Amino acid sequence: MHAHQKIPVFAINLKSQVDRFKSIYSEFLTCGSFQLEIVRAIELTYGA
């Protein structure tokens, strides 16, 4: 990987988990080495 490329990071999060989203986002906000992508999880009625 070249020095100017960012490391891709994927975080899976439920839309209803706002506090978890804020925590994940703040961890990667100040670090310029990563490219964060939040993937929205699908919430199922039976909990799986």
C-alpha positions in Angstrom: 0.0 0.0 0.0 1.3 3.4 -0.9 1.9 6.1 1.7 -0.9 8.3 0.5 -3.5 5.5 0.4 -5.9 5.1 3.3 -6.8 1.8 4.9 -10.5 1.0 4.3 -12.4 0.3 7.5 -16.0 -1.0 7.5 -18.2 -0.7 10.6 -21.6 -2.3 10.8 -24.2 -0.4 12.9 -27.9 -0.3 13.4 -29.6 3.0 12.6 -31.1 3.0 16.1 -27.7 2.8 17.7 -26.8 6.5 17.6 -24.5 6.4 20.6 -22.5 3.6 19.0 -22.3 5.4 15.7 -21.0 8.5 17.4 -18.4 6.5 19.3 -17.2 4.7 16.1 -17.1 8.0 14.2 -15.1 9.8 16.8 -12.5 7.1 17.0 -11.7 7.5 13.3 -12.3 11.2 12.9 -8.9 12.3 14.0 -6.9 9.5 12.3 -6.1 10.3 8.7 -4.8 6.9 7.9 -8.2 5.2 7.6 -11.2 5.6 5.3 -14.3 4.8 7.4 -17.4 3.5 5.9 -20.5 2.9 8.1 -22.6 0.0 6.8 -26.2 0.1 8.0 -27.3 -3.1 9.6 -30.7 -4.7 9.0 -32.7 -5.1 12.1 -34.8 -8.3 12.1 -37.9 -8.8 14.2 -36.6 -12.2 15.6 -33.4 -10.7 16.8 -30.8 -12.5 14.7 
